[in-house]
Amino acid sequence: MTINISAAQLWVHDQEEALEFWTKKVGMEIRSDVTLPELADFRWLTVGPSDQPDVAISLMAIPGAPVMDEQTGEEVRNLVSKGFAGTVFLTTEDCRASYEELKDRGVEFTETPEERPYGVDCGFRDPSGNSIRLTQVNERVA
């Protein structure tokens, strides 16, 4: 039996803003964008890298009742804003070049590329506050 990852989820404050960020600034493509009126207009929105068609990031709106009570929703919003609700780890062949390209597209970095024992690494956050790592992994680690 084989189990594969198809999607990982990020909580987002605004799905339109998240979609704009992930597609226009980070360069991912839309995988799905489906609104289900029968589920109170629930929107299933995913993006992913063009060269990994079987992997997606779900940009999930923080729900209200009955899924989350008001207090829990506020706690999730606060954790997301602080960058502590999850992290997406991205890899690239050239971290410094990718950093410059993303910076030119308007991505605001929290950390510039630095040499680490595992490769070259930097960090940025999405408009909701989610922590994103961008790494060029050393051959010996990969």
Backbone as CSV, one residue per row, in Angstrom:
resi,resn,N_x,N_y,N_z,CA_x,CA_y,CA_z,C_x,C_y,C_z
1,MET,0.844,-1.174,0.000,0.000,0.000,0.000,0.894,1.244,0.000
2,THR,0.542,2.225,-0.829,1.258,3.497,-0.897,0.315,4.612,-0.492
3,ILE,0.786,5.484,0.365,0.018,6.659,0.762,0.794,7.883,0.306
4,ASN,0.150,8.773,-0.428,0.782,9.973,-0.954,0.117,11.224,-0.400
5,ILE,0.859,12.306,-0.385,0.296,13.610,-0.016,-0.311,14.222,-1.266
6,SER,-1.555,14.662,-1.171,-2.162,15.355,-2.304,-2.291,16.839,-2.023
7,ALA,-2.616,17.203,-0.773,-2.764,18.617,-0.432,-2.405,18.844,1.029
8,ALA,-1.852,20.006,1.286,-1.638,20.498,2.643,-2.460,21.773,2.755
9,GLN,-2.812,22.161,3.965,-3.725,23.287,4.142,-3.086,24.439,4.901
10,LEU,-3.363,25.645,4.441,-3.026,26.861,5.171,-4.316,27.597,5.481
11,TRP,-4.484,28.048,6.716,-5.602,28.930,7.035,-5.270,30.304,6.458
12,VAL,-6.229,30.943,5.834,-6.016,32.290,5.294,-7.147,33.210,5.731
13,HIS,-6.824,34.472,5.913,-7.814,35.468,6.315,-8.722,35.862,5.158
14,ASP,-8.167,35.859,3.940,-8.907,36.301,2.762,-8.465,35.447,1.578
15,GLN,-9.371,34.632,1.053,-8.993,33.719,-0.024,-8.579,34.439,-1.302
16,GLU,-9.215,35.544,-1.632,-8.839,36.289,-2.839,-7.428,36.857,-2.710
17,GLU,-7.122,37.429,-1.563,-5.792,37.972,-1.314,-4.751,36.852,-1.346
18,ALA,-5.075,35.712,-0.744,-4.161,34.566,-0.745,-3.944,34.054,-2.168
19,LEU,-5.006,33.964,-2.936,-4.897,33.502,-4.321,-3.997,34.426,-5.133
20,GLU,-4.190,35.700,-5.002,-3.357,36.693,-5.699,-1.883,36.518,-5.307
21,PHE,-1.624,36.380,-4.021,-0.258,36.230,-3.533,0.402,34.969,-4.097
22,TRP,-0.275,33.825,-3.932,0.330,32.558,-4.321,0.486,32.397,-5.825
23,THR,-0.403,33.000,-6.600,-0.286,32.860,-8.058,0.572,33.968,-8.670
24,LYS,0.300,35.206,-8.338,1.011,36.331,-8.975,2.407,36.548,-8.399
25,LYS,2.559,36.428,-7.091,3.855,36.712,-6.480,4.744,35.478,-6.357
26,VAL,4.177,34.362,-5.905,4.991,33.154,-5.720,5.091,32.355,-7.021
27,GLY,4.096,32.491,-7.898,4.168,31.846,-9.210,3.530,30.475,-9.302
28,MET,2.678,30.145,-8.354,1.983,28.860,-8.427,0.761,28.987,-9.326
29,GLU,0.172,27.845,-9.660,-1.020,27.855,-10.499,-2.219,27.343,-9.707
30,ILE,-3.389,27.720,-10.148,-4.626,27.267,-9.508,-4.830,25.787,-9.813
31,ARG,-5.086,25.007,-8.783,-5.421,23.588,-8.949,-6.936,23.410,-8.954
32,SER,-7.625,24.021,-7.982,-9.088,23.966,-7.926,-9.604,25.252,-7.324
33,ASP,-10.763,25.631,-7.793,-11.473,26.785,-7.235,-12.951,26.497,-7.416
34,VAL,-13.529,25.881,-6.389,-14.913,25.424,-6.454,-15.683,25.970,-5.259
35,THR,-16.811,26.603,-5.533,-17.693,27.081,-4.468,-18.913,26.181,-4.428
36,LEU,-19.271,25.734,-3.227,-20.393,24.818,-3.054,-21.544,25.533,-2.339
37,PRO,-22.546,25.989,-3.082,-23.666,26.704,-2.476,-24.402,25.860,-1.431
38,GLU,-24.448,24.552,-1.649,-25.153,23.670,-0.716,-24.440,23.539,0.633
39,LEU,-23.204,24.018,0.703,-22.451,24.025,1.960,-22.148,25.466,2.383
40,ALA,-23.166,26.298,2.316,-23.056,27.705,2.732,-21.954,28.444,1.971
41,ASP,-21.850,28.160,0.668,-20.849,28.773,-0.209,-19.403,28.487,0.203
42,PHE,-19.175,27.305,0.760,-17.825,26.855,1.070,-16.997,26.868,-0.218
43,ARG,-15.790,27.395,-0.140,-14.918,27.478,-1.318,-13.686,26.609,-1.106
44,TRP,-13.508,25.641,-2.002,-12.323,24.793,-2.008,-11.360,25.401,-3.012
45,LEU,-10.283,26.004,-2.495,-9.334,26.745,-3.315,-7.946,26.175,-3.083
46,THR,-7.316,25.680,-4.149,-5.975,25.125,-4.017,-5.061,25.668,-5.110
47,VAL,-3.778,25.748,-4.770,-2.740,26.164,-5.713,-1.592,25.169,-5.608
48,GLY,-0.707,25.180,-6.602,0.452,24.304,-6.551,1.465,24.680,-7.599
49,PRO,2.675,24.148,-7.471,3.720,24.411,-8.457,3.407,23.711,-9.772
50,SER,3.698,24.385,-10.880,3.349,23.834,-12.191,4.029,22.506,-12.486
51,ASP,5.222,22.277,-11.921,5.918,21.026,-12.211,5.629,19.920,-11.199
52,GLN,4.649,20.142,-10.305,4.211,19.107,-9.365,2.685,19.042,-9.390
53,PRO,2.115,18.514,-10.470,0.658,18.546,-10.628,-0.123,17.739,-9.600
54,ASP,0.544,16.848,-8.873,-0.167,16.022,-7.892,-0.078,16.565,-6.467
55,VAL,0.478,17.774,-6.289,0.620,18.379,-4.967,-0.060,19.743,-4.969
56,ALA,-0.810,20.031,-3.890,-1.509,21.313,-3.808,-1.481,21.851,-2.385
57,ILE,-1.635,23.155,-2.298,-1.816,23.834,-1.015,-3.244,24.349,-1.001
58,SER,-4.011,23.932,-0.028,-5.385,24.412,0.131,-5.351,25.727,0.900
59,LEU,-5.933,26.758,0.313,-6.017,28.075,0.946,-7.389,28.158,1.598
60,MET,-7.457,27.743,2.844,-8.718,27.536,3.547,-9.117,28.764,4.364
61,ALA,-10.296,29.295,4.058,-10.846,30.388,4.861,-11.132,29.884,6.266
62,ILE,-10.875,30.712,7.253,-11.155,30.337,8.641,-12.669,30.367,8.826
63,PRO,-13.261,29.215,9.113,-14.722,29.137,9.145,-15.337,29.657,10.446
64,GLY,-16.601,29.952,10.359,-17.379,30.298,11.546,-18.167,29.082,11.999
65,ALA,-19.219,29.341,12.773,-20.090,28.259,13.256,-20.790,27.599,12.071
66,PRO,-21.064,26.348,12.092,-20.902,25.414,13.201,-19.531,24.736,13.237
67,VAL,-18.666,25.031,12.260,-17.355,24.369,12.220,-16.464,24.842,13.368
68,MET,-16.404,26.162,13.574,-15.603,26.740,14.660,-16.445,27.746,15.412
69,ASP,-16.381,27.659,16.730,-17.060,28.690,17.505,-16.247,29.982,17.391
70,GLU,-16.825,31.081,17.798,-16.199,32.390,17.628,-14.834,32.475,18.317
71,GLN,-14.734,31.942,19.524,-13.473,32.008,20.266,-12.369,31.219,19.553
72,THR,-12.689,30.016,19.100,-11.696,29.198,18.400,-11.264,29.883,17.112
73,GLY,-12.221,30.431,16.363,-11.898,31.152,15.134,-10.945,32.304,15.391
74,GLU,-11.176,33.040,16.461,-10.302,34.165,16.819,-8.911,33.667,17.201
75,GLU,-8.851,32.564,17.923,-7.556,31.987,18.283,-6.778,31.563,17.043
76,VAL,-7.464,30.928,16.092,-6.815,30.514,14.845,-6.333,31.742,14.083
77,ARG,-7.181,32.773,13.964,-6.774,34.001,13.269,-5.520,34.605,13.900
78,ASN,-5.469,34.637,15.219,-4.303,35.189,15.914,-3.046,34.365,15.663
79,LEU,-3.161,33.039,15.735,-2.004,32.180,15.489,-1.501,32.316,14.056
80,VAL,-2.425,32.372,13.098,-2.041,32.548,11.695,-1.303,33.874,11.528
81,SER,-1.857,34.940,12.079,-1.251,36.276,11.956,0.167,36.314,12.509
82,LYS,0.416,35.519,13.537,1.740,35.484,14.161,2.691,34.508,13.473
83,GLY,2.187,33.744,12.492,3.024,32.783,11.784,3.181,31.458,12.490
84,PHE,2.247,31.136,13.416,2.374,29.913,14.198,1.262,28.902,13.952
85,ALA,0.608,28.959,12.819,-0.460,28.000,12.537,-0.028,26.956,11.525
86,GLY,1.201,27.016,11.088,1.699,26.061,10.111,2.784,26.709,9.267
87,THR,3.565,25.886,8.627,4.641,26.367,7.767,4.629,25.558,6.488
88,VAL,4.873,26.223,5.377,5.071,25.535,4.109,6.555,25.610,3.798
89,PHE,7.137,24.464,3.459,8.554,24.391,3.112,8.664,24.215,1.609
90,LEU,9.260,25.189,0.951,9.468,25.157,-0.495,10.947,24.936,-0.771
91,THR,11.257,24.259,-1.863,12.648,24.086,-2.259,12.873,24.721,-3.620
92,THR,14.117,25.066,-3.867,14.516,25.677,-5.126,15.949,25.264,-5.434
93,GLU,16.315,25.318,-6.694,17.675,24.965,-7.081,18.659,26.073,-6.746
94,ASP,18.174,27.336,-6.686,19.042,28.481,-6.406,18.286,29.449,-5.505
95,CYS,18.521,29.342,-4.213,17.775,30.137,-3.233,17.987,31.637,-3.428
96,ARG,19.203,32.042,-3.684,19.477,33.477,-3.831,18.782,34.053,-5.063
97,ALA,18.796,33.332,-6.170,18.124,33.795,-7.389,16.603,33.823,-7.186
98,SER,16.064,32.787,-6.547,14.624,32.749,-6.275,14.229,33.876,-5.327
99,TYR,15.053,34.143,-4.344,14.819,35.245,-3.408,14.698,36.567,-4.177
100,GLU,15.652,36.830,-5.065,15.634,38.084,-5.841,14.400,38.165,-6.729
101,GLU,14.046,37.056,-7.385,12.880,37.034,-8.266,11.591,37.286,-7.481
102,LEU,11.432,36.607,-6.359,10.224,36.790,-5.547,10.175,38.197,-4.948
103,LYS,11.312,38.700,-4.533,11.384,40.063,-3.995,10.951,41.075,-5.063
104,ASP,11.394,40.861,-6.300,11.001,41.739,-7.413,9.499,41.685,-7.684
105,ARG,8.869,40.542,-7.366,7.418,40.399,-7.554,6.625,40.962,-6.370
106,GLY,7.319,41.415,-5.333,6.640,42.031,-4.197,6.529,41.184,-2.951
107,VAL,7.181,40.013,-2.927,7.171,39.198,-1.722,8.076,39.880,-0.695
108,GLU,7.563,40.040,0.516,8.333,40.650,1.599,8.935,39.551,2.467
109,PHE,10.243,39.516,2.516,10.957,38.470,3.242,11.198,38.861,4.694
110,THR,11.126,37.874,5.562,11.439,38.062,6.983,12.894,37.698,7.255
111,GLU,13.487,36.900,6.357,14.887,36.499,6.475,15.499,36.409,5.092
112,THR,16.688,36.947,4.938,17.407,36.868,3.669,18.095,35.508,3.564
113,PRO,18.510,35.113,2.360,19.187,33.821,2.211,20.472,33.756,3.029
114,GLU,20.609,32.640,3.753,21.803,32.406,4.561,22.226,30.959,4.447
115,GLU,23.523,30.755,4.528,24.074,29.397,4.540,23.696,28.724,5.850
116,ARG,23.204,27.511,5.752,22.857,26.689,6.915,23.528,25.329,6.717
117,PRO,23.582,24.504,7.739,24.197,23.179,7.568,23.502,22.335,6.498
118,TYR,22.236,22.575,6.227,21.462,21.792,5.261,21.341,22.462,3.903
119,GLY,21.827,23.706,3.753,21.736,24.401,2.477,21.611,25.900,2.666
120,VAL,21.046,26.563,1.674,20.791,28.006,1.739,19.300,28.169,1.990
121,ASP,18.956,29.023,2.960,17.578,29.099,3.429,17.177,30.555,3.660
122,CYS,15.902,30.878,3.412,15.353,32.189,3.732,13.879,32.020,4.088
123,GLY,13.255,33.091,4.549,11.863,32.974,4.963,11.041,34.184,4.574
124,PHE,9.754,33.940,4.353,8.804,35.014,4.117,7.465,34.605,4.680
125,ARG,6.529,35.525,4.680,5.193,35.232,5.182,4.171,35.638,4.133
126,ASP,3.065,34.910,4.104,1.988,35.264,3.177,1.158,36.396,3.789
127,PRO,0.188,36.950,3.057,-0.592,38.073,3.587,-1.347,37.761,4.878
128,SER,-1.644,36.488,5.131,-2.330,36.116,6.370,-1.367,35.991,7.539
129,GLY,-0.077,35.849,7.245,0.934,35.715,8.287,1.596,34.353,8.337
130,ASN,1.142,33.403,7.518,1.730,32.063,7.521,3.220,32.121,7.201
131,SER,3.982,31.292,7.892,5.421,31.211,7.713,5.743,30.321,6.516
132,ILE,6.608,30.835,5.635,7.024,30.078,4.452,8.550,30.043,4.451
133,ARG,9.116,28.859,4.268,10.566,28.699,4.157,10.900,28.353,2.719
134,LEU,11.980,28.923,2.209,12.464,28.643,0.864,13.905,28.172,1.002
135,THR,14.186,26.950,0.553,15.483,26.328,0.813,16.087,25.722,-0.443
136,GLN,17.380,25.934,-0.585,18.190,25.225,-1.560,18.934,24.175,-0.760
137,VAL,18.506,22.936,-0.880,19.024,21.850,-0.046,20.382,21.385,-0.574
138,ASN,21.349,21.220,0.358,22.660,20.675,-0.009,22.497,19.287,-0.610
139,GLU,23.365,18.934,-1.551,23.318,17.604,-2.157,23.514,16.510,-1.113
140,ARG,24.368,16.729,-0.123,24.643,15.690,0.857,23.441,15.467,1.780
141,VAL,22.584,16.477,1.934,21.389,16.347,2.762,20.256,15.705,1.949
142,ALA,20.160,16.099,0.681,19.099,15.586,-0.177,19.301,14.119,-0.392
